[in-house]
Amino acid sequence: MHAPALPDTLGATSAWPALTGIAYGGDYTPEQWPREVWEEDVALMRDAGVNLVSIGIFAWALLEVSEGEFDFDWLDDVIDLLHRNGISVDLGTPTASPPAWFFAQHPDARAVTRDGVPLGFGARGMASHSAPAYREAAVRIATELARRYGHHPAVVLWHVHNEYGVPVGEDYSAHSVREWRRWLQERYETLDALNAAWGTAFWGQHYGEWEHIGAPATAPSVVNPAQRLDFARFTDHQLRSCFIAERDAIRAHSDRPITTNFMANQHNGCDLWAWAREVDIVSDDHYLWAADEEGEIGLAIAADLTRSVGRGAPWILMEHSTSAVNWQPRNVAKRPGEMARNSLSHFGRGADGILFFQWRASRSGAEKFHSAMLPHAGTTSRVWREVVDLGAKLRALAEVRGSHVPAEVAVLWDFESFWAQDLEWRPSEDVSHAERIRAFYEKLWRDQITVNFALPGHDLSRYKLVIAPAQYMLSAADAENLNRYVEGGGTLVVSFFSAVVDEHDAVHAGGFAAPLEPSLGLRVEEHLPLRAGDVAGIVFDETPYPADTWQEDLVLTTAEVRATYDGGPAAGGPAVTRNTHGDGVGWYLSTRPDAAGLAAVLDAAYADAGISPSGLPAGVEAVRRITDEAEYLIAINHGTETVSLQTSGFDLLTQEEARGTLVLSAGDVAVIRTQRTAEGGGR
């Protein structure tokens, strides 16, 4: 089942760390360096404008040298040194990487793969999230850290663990199986309810004893998809309960805000809507995917998602890279100025903290080719000069902190639906929820239309337009919420292979898309996926557009045809439809058109919703942050040509007035402040 809808608190403020201005810094690992380097580090941090560093995240073996024996002397020295130099601390609990002694004493606490292989020591990664020894050890180290540093004036933020679910998510150990059965009993209460939810009558999978239920390990054929979906939910629950145990241990000794670093849009194994309710501040790690020639669009998706799960409150970019990222297939370096554009794009989309992995590049270990604020080349490097320059820019932007990002469009992002869609034996391996979200989002991004992400069960009434690019799984209650949204005057756009199954991965009674028939005015009689490479287009408003991958046989009840198929198995049939329901409109797109075809459909939906593209030049990213008194336009030119924007106000970065026209050079950024009137409008 989905978590309850989040309250309508967009623009809320969170328990922000006791810092002045925008947080700036990164992961600091003094344990990798001799003490004489520490003094140099803090001096250079001051030169760069660093005011926050994350420490201790992978230092468990040096803090608890054997079970129950602690050595905090070196950490005392580091924290005191940082404090004397005016640098605040985000103190990590090091539980993402248990020490060698832990695995030697508790070999049963190792995580086990779906194929039954226990994972060994020597990399980063969590132990079994269900092993009692791991839980006890994690709470112990968190408790000791909080007792010692819970009220230290340097410690302004707690950082529990690191990137939950990466690289170890699902665990098939005996400990996990035991807790899995307990979780199932709490969820379903009776075996009859479980058997009904899982559809165990298929393939004779009926369960008569709880003890007979195992984890969905590798089997001779495809394992029950409802069981697999529930195991993903269970895994998310177990990881989150590990976080909660550490969080509560810290809270007993410290009143400072607590976070953990998500990986929005890069790791979908955790339901961030549920996680965001458990942290004091939402934080995220984001790394551009080097193979993506427009990585700034993926960046924007991650930033908008992070802000959205945090209900619009300011958030922290806990990690990103100054240049190359060494765990990708090709370690592509960032171009001059790209680091600042990346950072200020996150800032424009609500981040009030800009941090990196990491401060000083490591000479040894698996990430020695990962870029850093202080690179191997030192302070004579281009990267270092850009780090210092970015620190100065962020100091100039201090007044923007605490403002929020308004949005008139919501795109549905449902982790549980993604888990279900990604299982085996779906109609076409060419259908990807990530690809569909990116395709729709790209159109919105190019039109400079800011997006919030949402669940289908959220209150959507504030949005003029809601888009469901990939809502494979949709409960009856969530479908009714979408129907009410349209009936109340909203515009809904739904893409193919949506509303197919309920929360148990069972096809809806009445067939595909049946729960949305009031809004869409149709039923999907049959899915008609295409063969690899086949193209069969559509004709929309008398213009032909190529389309591939997918068609559907639609039976219309109240919808009108807006585009037809001009080839393929559904040739001549409806491809795009529009339906009036109450005071609103529901659009359905039953195929995958090219970018131009998708743009044409969305332009028509914009008209229904009363939304207009900005008309800014191609390659310009424009986002607004607002307070009651001021509005800030963050304009970023990702293109290769100088552009002119029609705007007036004060540029916080250049400290100059823009009087009607802003000239933005290739690769440049401007942050323009204008005053708001009482009639200036809200979110």
C-alpha positions as CSV (number, residue, x, y, z in Angstrom):
1,M,0.0,0.0,0.0
2,H,1.1,3.6,-0.6
3,A,2.1,5.8,2.3
4,P,-0.5,8.4,3.2
5,A,-0.7,11.5,1.1
6,L,1.7,14.2,2.2
7,P,0.1,17.3,3.7
8,D,-0.2,20.5,1.6
9,T,2.9,22.2,3.0
10,L,4.8,23.2,-0.1
11,G,7.2,26.0,0.8
12,A,7.5,24.9,4.4
13,T,10.7,25.5,6.3
14,S,12.7,22.7,7.9
15,A,15.0,22.5,10.9
16,W,17.9,24.1,9.1
17,P,21.5,23.7,10.5
18,A,22.9,26.6,12.4
19,L,24.8,28.1,9.5
20,T,25.0,31.5,8.0
21,G,24.1,31.7,4.3
22,I,24.2,28.9,1.8
23,A,26.0,25.7,3.0
24,Y,29.1,25.0,1.0
25,G,31.7,22.2,1.4
26,G,31.9,18.5,1.0
27,D,32.9,15.1,2.4
28,Y,36.1,15.4,4.4
29,T,38.2,12.4,5.2
30,P,41.1,13.5,7.4
31,E,41.7,9.9,8.5
32,Q,43.2,9.3,5.0
33,W,45.9,11.9,5.6
34,P,48.7,12.7,8.1
35,R,48.0,15.3,10.7
36,E,50.2,17.9,9.1
37,V,47.8,18.0,6.1
38,W,44.9,18.9,8.3
39,E,46.1,22.4,9.0
40,E,46.6,23.0,5.3
41,D,43.1,21.7,4.6
42,V,41.3,24.0,6.9
43,A,43.3,27.0,5.7
44,L,42.3,26.2,2.1
45,M,38.7,25.6,3.1
46,R,38.6,29.1,4.4
47,D,40.1,30.4,1.2
48,A,37.3,28.6,-0.7
49,G,34.5,29.8,1.5
50,V,33.7,26.4,2.9
51,N,31.4,26.5,5.9
52,L,30.3,22.9,6.3
53,V,32.0,19.5,5.9
54,S,30.8,15.9,6.3
55,I,33.1,13.8,8.4
56,G,33.3,10.2,9.8
57,I,31.1,8.6,7.2
58,F,33.4,5.7,6.5
59,A,35.5,5.8,9.8
60,W,33.9,3.0,11.8
61,A,37.0,0.9,12.0
62,L,39.0,3.8,13.3
63,L,36.3,4.9,15.8
64,E,35.4,1.5,17.3
65,V,38.7,-0.3,17.0
66,S,37.2,-3.5,18.4
67,E,33.7,-4.4,19.6
68,G,32.9,-1.9,22.4
69,E,36.4,-0.3,22.4
70,F,36.3,3.3,21.1
71,D,39.0,5.8,20.1
72,F,37.6,9.3,19.6
73,D,40.8,11.2,20.3
74,W,41.6,11.8,16.6
75,L,38.0,12.8,15.8
76,D,38.1,15.3,18.8
77,D,41.1,16.9,17.3
78,V,39.5,17.2,13.8
79,I,36.2,18.6,15.1
80,D,38.0,21.1,17.3
81,L,40.3,22.2,14.5
82,L,37.4,22.8,12.2
83,H,35.5,24.7,14.9
84,R,38.4,27.0,15.6
85,N,38.5,27.9,11.9
86,G,34.8,28.6,11.7
87,I,33.9,25.5,9.7
88,S,30.8,23.5,10.9
89,V,30.4,19.8,10.9
90,D,27.9,17.4,9.4
91,L,28.8,14.4,11.6
92,G,28.2,11.0,9.9
93,T,27.5,7.7,11.5
94,P,29.8,5.2,9.8
95,T,27.3,2.4,9.5
96,A,27.5,2.0,5.7
97,S,30.8,0.2,6.1
98,P,31.2,-2.1,9.2
99,P,34.7,-3.0,10.2
100,A,36.6,-6.2,9.5
101,W,36.3,-7.2,13.1
102,F,32.5,-7.0,12.8
103,F,32.3,-9.5,10.0
104,A,34.9,-11.8,11.6
105,Q,32.8,-12.0,14.8
106,H,29.4,-12.0,13.0
107,P,29.8,-13.9,9.7
108,D,26.1,-14.6,9.7
109,A,25.5,-10.8,9.3
110,R,26.7,-10.7,5.8
111,A,24.1,-9.9,3.1
112,V,23.2,-12.6,0.7
113,T,22.4,-12.2,-3.0
114,R,19.3,-13.6,-4.7
115,D,21.5,-16.4,-6.0
116,G,22.5,-17.3,-2.4
117,V,26.0,-15.9,-2.4
118,P,27.1,-14.2,0.8
119,L,28.8,-10.9,0.2
120,G,32.3,-10.5,1.6
121,F,34.3,-7.8,3.2
122,G,36.6,-5.4,1.3
123,A,34.3,-3.0,-0.4
124,R,31.7,-0.5,0.9
125,G,28.3,-1.7,1.7
126,M,26.0,-2.5,4.4
127,A,25.7,-5.8,6.2
128,S,22.3,-7.6,6.3
129,H,19.8,-5.0,7.3
130,S,17.9,-7.6,9.3
131,A,20.8,-9.1,11.3
132,P,20.4,-8.4,15.0
133,A,24.2,-8.0,15.4
134,Y,24.3,-5.3,12.8
135,R,21.4,-3.4,14.2
136,E,22.9,-3.5,17.7
137,A,26.3,-2.4,16.5
138,A,24.9,0.4,14.4
139,V,22.9,1.8,17.3
140,R,25.9,1.4,19.6
141,I,28.2,3.5,17.5
142,A,25.5,6.1,16.8
143,T,24.8,6.4,20.5
144,E,28.4,6.8,21.5
145,L,28.9,9.5,18.8
146,A,25.8,11.4,20.0
147,R,26.8,11.2,23.6
148,R,30.2,12.7,22.8
149,Y,29.3,15.3,20.2
150,G,25.6,15.8,20.5
151,H,26.0,19.3,21.9
152,H,29.4,20.2,20.4
153,P,29.1,23.7,18.9
154,A,30.7,22.6,15.7
155,V,28.2,19.8,15.0
156,V,25.2,21.4,13.3
157,L,23.9,18.4,11.4
158,W,23.8,14.6,11.7
159,H,24.4,12.4,8.7
160,V,23.1,8.8,9.3
161,H,24.7,6.1,7.1
162,N,25.4,6.7,3.4
163,E,23.2,6.2,0.4
164,Y,20.9,3.5,1.8
165,G,20.3,0.7,-0.6
166,V,23.6,1.3,-2.5
167,P,25.2,-1.0,-3.2
168,V,23.4,-3.5,-1.0
169,G,19.6,-3.4,-1.1
170,E,17.7,-6.7,-1.2
171,D,19.1,-9.3,1.2
172,Y,18.2,-13.0,1.0
173,S,20.0,-14.1,4.2
174,A,18.3,-16.2,6.9
175,H,17.9,-13.1,9.0
176,S,16.1,-11.4,6.2
177,V,13.8,-14.4,5.6
178,R,12.8,-14.4,9.3
179,E,12.0,-10.7,9.3
180,W,10.2,-11.0,5.9
181,R,7.8,-13.5,7.4
182,R,7.2,-11.3,10.4
183,W,6.6,-8.3,8.1
184,L,4.1,-10.3,6.0
185,Q,2.1,-11.4,9.0
186,E,1.8,-7.8,10.1
187,R,0.8,-6.7,6.7
188,Y,-1.7,-9.5,5.8
189,E,-2.6,-11.0,9.2
190,T,-3.9,-14.2,7.7
191,L,-2.6,-16.6,5.0
192,D,-5.9,-16.4,3.2
193,A,-5.4,-12.6,2.7
194,L,-1.8,-13.2,1.6
195,N,-2.8,-15.9,-0.9
196,A,-5.5,-13.7,-2.3
197,A,-3.1,-10.7,-2.7
198,W,-0.4,-12.8,-4.3
199,G,-2.8,-14.7,-6.6
200,T,-1.1,-18.0,-5.4
201,A,-3.8,-20.0,-7.2
202,F,-1.7,-19.4,-10.3
203,W,1.0,-22.2,-10.7
204,G,-0.1,-23.9,-7.5
205,Q,1.7,-21.6,-5.1
206,H,-0.8,-21.6,-2.3
207,Y,0.7,-21.3,1.2
208,G,-0.7,-23.2,4.2
209,E,2.1,-22.2,6.8
210,W,3.9,-19.0,7.3
211,E,7.2,-20.9,7.7
212,H,6.8,-22.2,4.1
213,I,7.2,-18.7,2.7
214,G,10.8,-17.9,1.6
215,A,12.3,-14.8,0.1
216,P,11.8,-14.7,-3.7
217,A,15.2,-16.1,-4.4
218,T,16.3,-17.3,-7.9
219,A,13.9,-20.1,-9.0
220,P,13.5,-22.3,-12.1
221,S,11.3,-19.7,-13.7
222,V,9.8,-16.3,-13.0
223,V,8.9,-15.9,-9.4
224,N,5.5,-14.6,-8.4
225,P,5.5,-10.9,-9.3
226,A,3.3,-9.9,-6.4
227,Q,5.7,-11.6,-4.0
228,R,8.6,-9.8,-5.7
229,L,6.8,-6.5,-5.3
230,D,6.2,-7.1,-1.6
231,F,9.8,-8.1,-1.1
232,A,10.9,-4.7,-2.6
233,R,8.5,-3.0,-0.1
234,F,9.9,-5.1,2.7
235,T,13.5,-4.2,1.7
236,D,12.6,-0.5,1.7
237,H,11.0,-0.9,5.2
238,Q,14.0,-2.7,6.6
239,L,16.5,-0.1,5.3
240,R,14.3,2.7,6.7
241,S,13.9,1.0,10.1
242,C,17.7,0.8,10.3
243,F,17.8,4.6,9.7
244,I,15.1,5.2,12.3
245,A,17.0,3.1,14.9
246,E,20.1,5.2,14.5
247,R,18.1,8.5,14.3
248,D,16.3,7.8,17.5
249,A,19.6,6.8,19.2
250,I,21.1,10.2,18.2
251,R,17.9,12.1,19.2
252,A,18.2,10.8,22.7
253,H,21.4,12.8,23.1
254,S,21.3,15.7,20.5
255,D,18.8,18.2,19.3
256,R,20.6,19.0,16.0
257,P,18.8,18.1,12.7
258,I,19.3,14.7,11.3
259,T,19.4,13.6,7.6
260,T,20.6,10.9,5.3
261,N,21.7,11.2,1.7
262,F,19.2,10.1,-0.9
263,M,20.0,9.3,-4.6
264,A,17.0,10.8,-6.3
265,N,16.6,9.8,-10.0
266,Q,19.7,7.5,-9.8
267,H,18.6,4.8,-7.3
268,N,15.0,3.8,-7.2
269,G,15.3,1.1,-4.5
270,C,14.0,3.4,-1.7
271,D,10.6,5.0,-1.6
272,L,11.7,8.6,-1.0
273,W,8.2,9.8,-0.3
274,A,8.2,7.6,2.9
275,W,11.8,8.3,3.7
276,A,11.4,12.1,3.6
277,R,8.9,12.0,6.4
278,E,11.6,10.5,8.7
279,V,14.4,13.0,8.2
280,D,14.6,16.6,9.5
281,I,16.1,17.8,6.3
282,V,16.0,16.2,2.9
283,S,19.5,15.8,1.3
284,D,20.5,14.2,-2.0
285,D,23.6,13.0,-3.9
286,H,23.5,13.6,-7.6
287,Y,26.1,12.8,-10.2
288,L,25.7,13.7,-13.9
289,W,25.6,10.7,-16.1
290,A,28.6,11.3,-18.4
291,A,27.0,9.5,-21.4
292,D,24.1,12.0,-21.3
293,E,25.0,14.9,-23.6
294,E,22.3,16.9,-21.8
295,G,23.1,15.9,-18.3
296,E,21.6,19.2,-17.0
297,I,18.1,17.7,-17.7
298,G,18.7,14.7,-15.6
299,L,20.1,17.0,-13.0
300,A,16.9,19.0,-13.0
301,I,14.8,15.9,-12.6
302,A,16.8,14.8,-9.6
303,A,16.6,18.3,-8.0
304,D,12.9,18.7,-8.6
305,L,12.3,15.2,-7.2
306,T,14.4,15.9,-4.1
307,R,12.5,19.2,-3.5
308,S,9.1,17.4,-4.1
309,V,9.6,14.6,-1.6
310,G,10.6,17.2,1.0
311,R,7.3,19.0,0.4
312,G,9.0,22.1,-1.1
313,A,11.3,22.8,1.9
314,P,14.9,23.9,1.2
315,W,17.2,20.9,0.9
316,I,20.9,20.0,0.8
317,L,22.8,18.8,-2.2
318,M,25.0,16.5,0.0
319,E,27.2,15.3,-2.8
320,H,28.0,16.0,-6.4
321,S,31.2,16.2,-8.4
322,T,33.6,19.1,-9.3
323,S,34.5,17.2,-12.5
324,A,34.9,13.5,-13.4
325,V,33.0,10.6,-11.7
326,N,35.2,7.5,-11.6
327,W,32.5,4.8,-11.2
328,Q,31.0,5.5,-14.6
329,P,32.1,3.6,-17.7
330,R,33.9,6.7,-19.0
331,N,35.3,9.2,-16.6
332,V,34.3,12.3,-18.6
333,A,35.5,15.6,-17.1
334,K,33.3,18.6,-16.7
335,R,33.8,21.5,-19.1
336,P,35.0,24.9,-17.8
337,G,32.1,26.6,-16.0
338,E,30.0,23.4,-15.9
339,M,30.5,22.8,-12.2
340,A,29.0,26.3,-11.4
341,R,26.1,25.7,-13.7
342,N,25.4,22.4,-12.2
343,S,25.6,23.8,-8.7
344,L,23.4,26.8,-9.4
345,S,20.8,24.7,-11.2
346,H,20.4,22.7,-8.0
347,F,20.3,25.9,-6.1
348,G,17.7,27.3,-8.4
349,R,15.5,24.3,-7.8
350,G,15.6,24.7,-4.0
351,A,19.0,23.5,-2.7
352,D,20.2,25.8,0.1
353,G,23.4,23.6,0.5
354,I,25.9,22.8,-2.2
355,L,28.4,20.1,-1.2
356,F,30.7,17.8,-3.0
357,F,32.3,14.4,-2.8
358,Q,34.9,15.1,-1.7
359,W,37.1,17.9,-0.3
360,R,40.6,16.4,-1.1
361,A,41.1,13.8,-3.8
362,S,42.1,10.4,-2.4
363,R,45.5,9.0,-3.4
364,S,44.4,5.4,-2.7
365,G,41.3,3.2,-2.9
366,A,38.5,2.7,-5.3
367,E,37.7,6.4,-5.9
368,K,41.2,7.8,-6.5
369,F,40.2,8.9,-10.0
370,H,37.1,10.7,-8.7
371,S,37.3,14.5,-8.9
372,A,37.4,16.7,-5.7
373,M,37.3,20.2,-4.5
374,L,41.0,20.1,-4.0
375,P,42.2,17.9,-6.9
376,H,45.4,15.9,-7.2
377,A,46.7,18.9,-9.3
378,G,46.4,21.2,-6.3
379,T,45.7,24.9,-6.0
380,T,47.1,25.7,-9.4
381,S,44.3,23.8,-11.2
382,R,41.3,25.1,-13.1
383,V,39.0,23.1,-10.8
384,W,40.4,24.7,-7.7
385,R,39.9,28.2,-9.2
386,E,36.3,27.3,-10.0
387,V,35.8,26.0,-6.5
388,V,37.0,29.3,-5.0
389,D,34.8,31.2,-7.4
390,L,31.7,29.1,-6.6
391,G,32.2,29.8,-2.9
392,A,32.2,33.5,-3.7
393,K,29.0,33.2,-5.8
394,L,27.2,31.3,-3.1
395,R,28.1,34.0,-0.5
396,A,26.5,36.6,-2.8
397,L,23.3,34.5,-2.9
398,A,22.8,34.2,0.9
399,E,19.6,36.2,0.9
400,V,17.9,33.6,-1.3
401,R,18.1,31.0,1.4
402,G,14.7,29.8,2.7
403,S,12.8,30.9,-0.4
404,H,10.7,28.3,-2.3
405,V,10.1,27.2,-5.9
406,P,6.6,27.6,-7.3
407,A,5.2,25.0,-9.8
408,E,2.0,24.7,-11.8
409,V,2.6,21.2,-13.2
410,A,3.0,17.9,-11.4
411,V,4.5,14.8,-12.9
412,L,3.6,11.5,-11.2
413,W,6.6,9.6,-9.7
414,D,5.7,6.4,-7.9
415,F,8.5,4.2,-6.7
416,E,6.2,1.2,-6.0
417,S,4.8,1.4,-9.5
418,F,8.4,1.4,-10.9
419,W,9.3,-1.7,-8.8
420,A,6.3,-3.5,-10.3
421,Q,6.9,-2.4,-13.9
422,D,10.5,-3.5,-13.8
423,L,9.7,-7.1,-13.0
424,E,9.9,-9.8,-15.7
425,W,7.5,-10.8,-18.4
426,R,6.0,-7.4,-19.2
427,P,4.6,-6.9,-22.7
428,S,7.7,-5.2,-24.1
429,E,11.2,-4.9,-22.8
430,D,11.4,-1.6,-24.8
431,V,9.0,0.1,-22.4
432,S,10.8,2.0,-19.7
433,H,9.3,4.3,-17.0
434,A,12.6,6.2,-16.8
435,E,12.6,6.9,-20.5
436,R,8.9,8.0,-20.5
437,I,9.4,10.4,-17.6
438,R,12.6,11.8,-19.2
439,A,10.7,12.3,-22.5
440,F,7.8,14.2,-21.0
441,Y,10.1,16.1,-18.6
442,E,12.4,17.2,-21.5
443,K,9.5,19.0,-23.1
444,L,8.6,20.8,-19.9
445,W,12.2,21.7,-19.3
446,R,12.7,23.1,-22.8
447,D,9.6,25.2,-22.2
448,Q,11.0,26.4,-18.9
449,I,8.0,25.0,-17.0
450,T,8.9,24.1,-13.5
451,V,7.7,20.7,-12.2
452,N,6.9,19.2,-8.9
453,F,6.7,15.4,-8.7
454,A,3.8,13.8,-6.9
455,L,2.1,10.5,-6.0
456,P,-1.2,9.8,-7.6
457,G,-2.8,9.9,-4.1
458,H,-1.6,13.4,-3.2
459,D,-3.7,16.5,-3.2
460,L,-3.2,17.7,-6.8
461,S,-5.7,20.5,-6.7
462,R,-3.0,23.2,-6.8
463,Y,-1.8,22.1,-10.2
464,K,-3.1,23.2,-13.5
465,L,-1.7,20.2,-15.3
466,V,-0.8,16.7,-14.0
467,I,1.1,14.2,-16.2
468,A,1.3,10.5,-15.7
469,P,4.1,9.3,-18.0
470,A,4.4,5.8,-16.5
471,Q,1.8,4.9,-13.9
472,Y,1.7,1.2,-14.6
473,M,0.4,0.4,-11.1
474,L,-2.6,2.4,-9.8
475,S,-4.8,1.6,-6.9
476,A,-8.5,2.1,-7.1
477,A,-8.3,4.8,-4.4
478,D,-5.5,6.7,-6.3
479,A,-7.5,6.4,-9.6
480,E,-10.5,7.9,-7.9
481,N,-8.2,10.8,-6.7
482,L,-7.1,11.4,-10.3
483,N,-10.7,11.3,-11.5
484,R,-11.7,13.9,-8.8
485,Y,-8.8,16.1,-9.9
486,V,-10.1,16.1,-13.5
487,E,-13.7,16.5,-12.5
488,G,-12.7,19.5,-10.4
489,G,-11.2,21.3,-13.4
490,G,-7.7,19.9,-13.8
491,T,-6.0,18.7,-17.0
492,L,-4.6,15.2,-16.8
493,V,-2.3,13.6,-19.4
494,V,-1.8,9.9,-19.2
495,S,0.7,7.9,-21.3
496,F,0.4,4.3,-22.4
497,F,0.8,1.2,-20.2
498,S,-0.7,3.1,-17.3
499,A,-3.4,2.0,-14.8
500,V,-2.8,-1.6,-15.8
501,V,-2.6,-3.3,-12.4
502,D,-3.6,-2.6,-8.8
503,E,-1.3,-2.5,-5.7
504,H,-1.0,-6.3,-5.8
505,D,0.1,-6.3,-9.4
506,A,-3.2,-7.8,-10.4
507,V,-4.9,-6.5,-13.6
508,H,-7.9,-4.3,-12.7
509,A,-11.4,-5.8,-13.0
510,G,-12.7,-4.4,-16.2
511,G,-9.3,-4.5,-17.9
512,F,-6.5,-2.2,-18.7
513,A,-7.0,1.5,-17.7
514,A,-10.5,0.7,-16.4
515,P,-10.2,2.8,-13.2
516,L,-9.5,6.0,-15.2
517,E,-12.4,5.5,-17.6
518,P,-14.3,8.5,-16.1
519,S,-11.4,10.8,-16.9
520,L,-10.1,9.3,-20.1
521,G,-13.4,8.2,-21.6
522,L,-12.0,4.9,-23.0
523,R,-11.0,1.3,-22.3
524,V,-7.8,-0.4,-23.5
525,E,-8.9,-3.6,-25.1
526,E,-5.4,-4.9,-26.0
527,H,-1.8,-3.9,-25.8
528,L,-0.1,-4.0,-29.2
529,P,3.7,-3.8,-28.7
530,L,5.8,-3.4,-31.8
531,R,8.8,-5.4,-32.9
532,A,12.2,-4.0,-32.3
533,G,12.9,-1.2,-34.8
534,D,9.4,-1.0,-36.2
535,V,8.0,2.5,-36.7
536,A,4.3,3.2,-37.1
537,G,3.3,6.8,-36.9
538,I,0.3,8.9,-35.9
539,V,-1.5,11.8,-37.5
540,F,-2.2,14.6,-35.0
541,D,-4.0,17.8,-36.2
542,E,-3.4,16.7,-39.8
543,T,0.4,16.4,-39.2
544,P,2.2,13.0,-39.4
545,Y,4.7,12.1,-36.6
546,P,6.7,8.9,-36.4
547,A,6.0,6.6,-33.4
548,D,7.5,3.4,-32.2
549,T,7.6,0.7,-29.5
550,W,3.9,0.5,-28.6
551,Q,0.3,0.7,-29.8
552,E,-3.0,-0.1,-28.2
553,D,-6.5,-1.1,-29.3
554,L,-8.7,1.6,-27.7
555,V,-12.5,1.4,-27.3
556,L,-13.9,4.9,-26.8
557,T,-16.8,5.6,-24.6
558,T,-16.9,9.4,-24.3
559,A,-13.5,10.4,-25.6
560,E,-12.9,12.2,-28.8
561,V,-10.2,11.2,-31.3
562,R,-7.3,13.7,-31.6
563,A,-4.8,11.5,-33.5
564,T,-5.0,8.2,-35.4
565,Y,-2.5,5.5,-36.2
566,D,-1.3,5.6,-39.8
567,G,0.3,2.2,-39.7
568,G,1.0,-0.8,-37.5
569,P,-1.4,-3.3,-36.0
570,A,-3.8,-0.5,-34.9
571,A,-3.7,1.3,-38.2
572,G,-6.7,3.7,-38.6
573,G,-7.6,3.4,-34.9
574,P,-7.4,6.1,-32.3
575,A,-3.9,6.9,-31.0
576,V,-4.4,10.1,-29.0
577,T,-7.7,11.0,-27.3
578,R,-9.2,13.9,-25.3
579,N,-12.1,13.6,-22.9
580,T,-14.1,16.1,-21.0
581,H,-15.0,15.0,-17.4
582,G,-16.7,17.5,-15.2
583,D,-14.9,20.8,-15.4
584,G,-11.6,19.2,-16.6
585,V,-10.0,17.3,-19.4
586,G,-8.2,13.9,-19.7
587,W,-5.8,13.2,-22.5
588,Y,-4.5,9.7,-23.4
589,L,-1.5,9.0,-25.5
590,S,-1.4,5.3,-26.4
591,T,1.9,5.2,-28.3
592,R,5.5,6.6,-28.2
593,P,5.8,9.5,-30.7
594,D,9.0,11.2,-31.4
595,A,9.9,14.5,-29.6
596,A,8.0,16.6,-32.1
597,G,4.9,14.5,-31.8
598,L,5.0,14.5,-28.0
599,A,5.5,18.3,-28.1
600,A,2.4,18.8,-30.3
601,V,0.2,16.8,-27.9
602,L,1.5,18.5,-24.8
603,D,1.1,21.9,-26.5
604,A,-2.6,21.1,-26.9
605,A,-2.8,20.0,-23.2
606,Y,-1.1,23.2,-22.2
607,A,-3.9,25.1,-23.9
608,D,-6.5,23.2,-21.9
609,A,-4.6,23.9,-18.7
610,G,-4.0,27.5,-19.3
611,I,-0.2,27.2,-19.3
612,S,2.1,29.0,-21.7
613,P,5.8,28.2,-22.5
614,S,8.2,31.0,-21.6
615,G,9.5,31.5,-25.2
616,L,13.1,31.8,-23.9
617,P,15.9,30.8,-26.3
618,A,16.8,27.1,-26.6
619,G,19.3,25.9,-24.0
620,V,18.3,28.4,-21.4
621,E,17.2,27.0,-18.0
622,A,15.0,29.4,-16.1
623,V,13.7,28.7,-12.6
624,R,12.1,31.1,-10.0
625,R,12.4,31.1,-6.2
626,I,10.1,33.3,-4.2
627,T,9.6,34.8,-0.8
628,D,6.8,37.1,0.3
629,E,8.9,40.1,-0.5
630,A,11.1,39.1,-3.5
631,E,11.3,36.9,-6.5
632,Y,14.6,35.5,-7.8
633,L,15.1,34.4,-11.4
634,I,17.9,31.8,-11.8
635,A,18.8,31.9,-15.5
636,I,21.4,29.5,-16.8
637,N,22.7,29.4,-20.4
638,H,23.6,25.9,-21.2
639,G,24.1,26.7,-24.9
640,T,27.1,27.9,-27.0
641,E,25.7,31.3,-28.0
642,T,25.0,34.5,-26.2
643,V,21.3,35.1,-25.6
644,S,19.2,38.0,-24.5
645,L,16.4,37.7,-22.0
646,Q,13.7,40.3,-21.3
647,T,13.8,41.0,-17.6
648,S,14.6,43.7,-15.1
649,G,16.0,43.6,-11.6
650,F,19.2,43.3,-9.7
651,D,21.8,40.6,-10.6
652,L,23.1,39.2,-7.3
653,L,26.1,37.7,-9.0
654,T,27.4,40.7,-10.9
655,Q,25.9,43.3,-8.5
656,E,24.5,45.1,-11.5
657,E,21.0,46.2,-12.6
658,A,19.3,44.5,-15.5
659,R,17.1,47.1,-17.2
660,G,14.7,45.4,-19.5
661,T,17.3,43.2,-21.2
662,L,19.7,40.6,-19.7
663,V,22.6,39.5,-21.9
664,L,23.6,36.0,-20.9
665,S,26.9,34.7,-22.4
666,A,27.3,31.1,-23.4
667,G,27.7,29.1,-20.2
668,D,26.9,32.0,-17.9
669,V,24.5,32.3,-15.0
670,A,22.5,35.2,-13.6
671,V,20.3,35.5,-10.4
672,I,18.0,38.4,-10.8
673,R,16.1,39.8,-7.8
674,T,12.8,41.7,-8.2
675,Q,10.5,42.9,-5.5
676,R,7.0,41.3,-5.2
677,T,3.9,43.2,-4.5
678,A,1.0,41.9,-2.4
679,E,-0.7,41.1,-5.7
680,G,2.4,39.4,-7.0
681,G,0.9,35.9,-6.7
682,G,2.0,32.9,-4.7
683,R,2.9,29.4,-5.5
